[in-house]
Amino acid sequence: MELLTDELRLLLPPMRATESEQDPLAIVKYFTPWTSWTWYATEFDGEDLFFGLVVGFEAELGYFSLSELRDARGPAGLRIERDLYFTATPLSKLPTRE
């Protein structure tokens, strides 16, 4: 599965573009099928770096990289996936615990 399509690249605002927004949109959702970790991207630098909400042990805003999402492997070789049915959602509406 392609984690970042050309269409999503066009939809993701550049870094710092949503700084002044009170409730920016998460454009894409990534998740691990073997844990409850989830990444919601709100911005992309056009190369490798996302900014958004990371829900893991805690929920926090921060940076994460496309290359690390691509390289991560779970049990039996499972990979991080993109939620194909996710639609752009304000950060305030996202679950902070799975």
Steps between C-alpha positions, in 0.01 A plus 500: 500500500624845412514706818503838327333537163548795265144607581574509874822693438293770332244507782750530786587860586871590521673524838377783722206577270243412767680661797241773540201266464320410821393156380702384197388206290666162517528404133631144526500227767764229548476215748677187618284189461686336791475782760279799571745760365351747252644798310284779357680733258399865475807634314777362279837647401478352149789261564477280809377688806142522625353704784186383673346308785668182621291273720719242670568468871368856514347736244728783393565734212835448335708405201530157341663378183367316200819295475463375857137405436611311187786323677315389814426127526282316747443133573511277191619796293184708544536861383345830592193563286307800372131508589341495156162608638619795710366841399650833600399569860568788742752401768246572773276222364767228501521231766797542730480142625419191297 
